[in-house]
Structure formats: structure tokens, C-alpha cells
Amino acid sequence: MTAFQRSAGLVADGIAGLKTQVALQKADISEWREASEQPGWLVLAEGELGVRGGAGAANNPRVVKLFADAGFSCIKQDSVAWCAAAVGGMLKQAGHKPSGSLAARSYEGWSVGLKEPALGAVATKKRGNSSWLGHVGFIVGANSSQIFLLGGNQGDAWSVAAFPRKELTAFRWPTDVPLPAPHTLPQTIAGARSGVSEA
């Protein structure tokens, strides 16, 4: 994030504020991605790490804004499950079309499927034995037994969490972005939590 901000002539504070978001939307993401190895939507999502849903009846405006960014401005409460709004909001802010749904598993059929996880790819997972309950986030790491997702509503916050690989149902990539080149993902992520609630 700071490298992009410096290249755009912005204050390099690592925060995806309004000026940074506008610059990202105008930037040639494909060219910038080659240098940084991170797609623009993932950079934006990293800027949200630590943002939590409001306590009790309070609503965090940053979480509520995700619903508007994803195309659901009628939702004003962050008590509504917001993982799909988080993914949709970041994609939209980076100039890409989200799934158009707040159902996490709507991303199973969105855009282009990948056979293997890739940095920044959208990943969906099942919850329990349900055919429709799930979770969605961005891939930041993987090993033979776990996938690490940066996502919203993971423990009611933007966080990085580890999920059993066997629960993952799809890896997807925006159709308007060149497919990622084969690369090795981090096999562990410091501070990643396991067993977080994504409900």
C-alpha cells in the first residue's frame, strides 16, 4: 500500500483513505500489480484489517459502507452478515464487478474459476452441511491442509483466518483481470486465527 501511495504522490501512511481509493481506481492496476504482486482489491482489503462491527446496537459506518459499495445501500446495520459485502465492496472500489449478491456462496459461480488458490483470489467455503450457508474472502496463503483468507466478518472483524482446505468450494478471479501467473503462496501467516466465527 505505501509503495503505491508513494508512486501516486500521496502520503504513504498505508491507509486506504478516499484519496488512495480514487488513485487506485484510476491506476493501471495490471501494471502496478506486476510490481507489487498484489491485486488492487487485496491492497484495499489490507487497509481494512482490524476494522470491527459496532458493539451491541452500534453500527460501524465503515462496515455499513461496505453494503453500499457492494450495491446494497438499503442495509444500515452491521449485524447483517457482511463477508460478501466486504468482498463486493473491495472489488467495486477497485473497479471490478462483484457478484451482485450478499450470499457468500454466490461467488462460487462468479467470474472465472481457478484450479488452484492464488494471491488475492476470491475463495468460498461451506459452513456445516448446508448447501447454501458459507463464507467468502480473499486468499493470502495456503498449504496442504489450510487456506488463509483475508476477509470481513471473521470474528466480526476484518482479519486473516485459517480455514480447513476441505471446506473450500471455489477459487475465483475477475474476468477483466489477466489470470494470475503461477506462484508460491505463503504456507503460514503470522497472527492468523483458526476457528473464527464467520456467521
C-alpha positions in Angstrom: 0.0 0.0 0.0 2.7 2.5 1.0 4.6 1.8 -2.2 1.5 2.6 -4.3 0.8 5.7 -2.3 4.4 7.0 -2.9 4.2 6.3 -6.6 0.9 8.2 -6.8 2.3 11.2 -4.9 0.1 10.6 -1.8 1.0 10.5 1.9 2.5 7.0 2.4 0.5 6.1 5.6 -0.7 2.6 4.5 -4.3 3.6 5.0 -6.8 3.2 2.1 -8.5 6.5 2.6 -10.6 8.3 0.0 -7.6 9.8 -2.0 -5.9 6.4 -2.1 -9.1 4.7 -3.3 -9.6 7.2 -6.0 -6.0 6.8 -7.1 -6.3 3.0 -7.2 -9.5 3.3 -9.3 -7.6 5.5 -11.8 -4.4 3.5 -11.8 -3.4 0.8 -14.3 -3.9 -2.0 -11.8 -2.3 -4.7 -14.1 0.9 -2.7 -14.4 1.0 -1.9 -10.7 0.1 -5.5 -9.8 3.1 -6.8 -11.6 5.4 -4.7 -9.4 3.7 -5.3 -6.1 2.3 -8.9 -6.7 -1.0 -7.8 -5.1 -4.2 -7.0 -6.9 -5.8 -3.7 -6.1 -8.8 -5.1 -4.3 -6.4 -7.0 -1.9 -4.5 -3.9 -1.2 -7.7 -2.1 -0.3 -8.8 -5.0 1.9 -5.5 -5.0 3.8 -6.2 -1.3 4.6 -9.4 -2.5 6.5 -7.6 -5.1 8.7 -8.8 -4.6 12.3 -12.0 -2.8 11.5 -14.7 -4.4 13.6 -18.5 -4.4 13.6 -20.0 -2.0 16.1 -20.5 -3.2 19.7 -24.1 -4.0 20.7 -26.7 -1.9 18.9 -24.0 0.5 17.5 -23.1 0.3 13.8 -19.6 0.9 12.5 -20.0 3.3 9.5 -17.0 1.7 7.7 -18.7 -1.7 7.8 -22.1 -0.3 6.8 -20.4 1.5 3.9 -19.4 -1.9 2.5 -23.0 -2.8 1.9 -23.4 0.5 -0.1 -20.2 -0.2 -2.1 -21.4 -3.7 -2.9 -24.7 -2.2 -4.2 -26.9 -2.7 -1.1 -27.2 0.8 0.4 -30.6 -0.1 1.9 -28.7 -2.1 4.6 -27.7 0.2 7.5 -26.9 -2.4 10.3 -23.6 -4.2 10.6 -25.4 -7.0 12.4 -26.2 -8.4 8.9 -23.6 -11.0 7.9 -21.1 -8.9 5.9 -18.4 -11.2 4.4 -19.9 -10.9 0.9 -20.4 -7.2 1.3 -16.7 -6.9 2.3 -15.6 -8.8 -0.8 -18.1 -7.0 -3.1 -17.1 -3.6 -1.7 -13.4 -4.1 -2.2 -13.9 -5.4 -5.8 -16.2 -2.5 -6.6 -13.8 0.1 -5.1 -11.0 -1.4 -7.2 -13.2 -1.1 -10.4 -14.4 -4.7 -10.7 -17.9 -6.1 -10.8 -18.9 -8.1 -7.7 -21.4 -11.0 -7.7 -24.4 -8.7 -7.0 -25.5 -10.8 -4.0 -24.9 -10.8 -0.3 -24.9 -14.6 -0.2 -21.3 -15.7 0.3 -21.6 -18.7 -1.9 -22.9 -16.5 -4.8 -19.1 -16.1 -5.6 -18.9 -19.9 -6.4 -20.1 -19.1 -9.9 -18.8 -15.5 -10.2 -16.3 -14.7 -12.9 -13.5 -17.2 -13.8 -12.7 -20.4 -11.8 -9.1 -21.2 -10.8 -7.9 -24.8 -10.3 -5.5 -23.7 -7.5 -5.5 -20.9 -4.9 -3.8 -17.6 -6.0 -2.9 -14.5 -4.1 -6.0 -12.2 -4.0 -8.3 -14.8 -5.5 -11.8 -14.9 -4.1 -12.4 -18.1 -2.2 -15.7 -19.5 -1.0 -16.2 -22.1 1.7 -19.1 -24.1 3.1 -20.5 -23.9 6.6 -21.5 -27.2 8.1 -23.6 -29.4 5.9 -25.6 -26.6 4.4 -25.9 -26.4 0.6 -26.1 -22.5 0.8 -24.5 -21.3 4.0 -20.9 -20.2 3.6 -18.2 -17.7 3.8 -16.1 -15.7 1.3 -12.8 -13.9 1.5 -9.5 -13.2 -0.3 -6.7 -15.7 -0.4 -3.5 -14.6 1.2 -1.8 -18.0 1.9 -2.3 -21.8 1.5 -0.7 -25.1 2.5 -1.8 -28.7 2.0 -4.4 -28.5 4.9 -5.4 -24.9 5.2 -6.3 -21.8 3.2 -5.7 -18.4 4.7 -8.3 -15.8 4.0 -8.3 -12.0 4.5 -11.9 -11.2 4.9 -14.6 -9.3 6.7 -16.9 -10.7 9.4 -14.2 -13.1 10.5 -14.7 -12.9 14.3 -16.9 -9.8 13.5 -13.8 -8.0 12.1 -11.6 -7.7 9.0 -8.9 -10.3 9.8 -6.7 -13.1 8.4 -8.0 -16.5 9.4 -7.1 -20.1 8.6 -9.8 -22.5 7.3 -9.6 -26.2 6.6 -8.8 -26.7 2.9 -11.5 -29.4 2.7 -14.2 -26.8 3.4 -13.3 -24.6 0.4 -15.7 -24.8 -2.5 -14.2 -22.5 -5.2 -11.4 -20.2 -6.1 -12.5 -17.4 -8.5 -10.8 -14.5 -10.3 -12.3 -11.4 -12.0 -12.8 -11.8 -15.8 -11.4 -8.3 -16.5 -8.0 -9.0 -15.0 -5.3 -11.2 -16.6 -5.2 -14.6 -14.8 -2.5 -14.8 -12.1 0.8 -16.3 -13.1 1.7 -19.5 -11.2 3.4 -18.6 -7.9 4.0 -19.9 -4.4 1.8 -18.7 -1.7 2.9 -18.2 1.9 2.3 -21.5 3.8 1.8 -19.8 7.1 0.6 -16.4 8.1 1.7 -14.9 11.4 -1.2 -14.0 13.6 -3.8 -15.9 11.5 -6.6 -17.2 13.8 -8.3 -20.5 13.4 -11.9 -21.4 14.4 -13.2 -17.8 13.9 -16.9 -17.3 13.5 -18.0 -16.2 10.1 -21.7 -16.2 10.8 
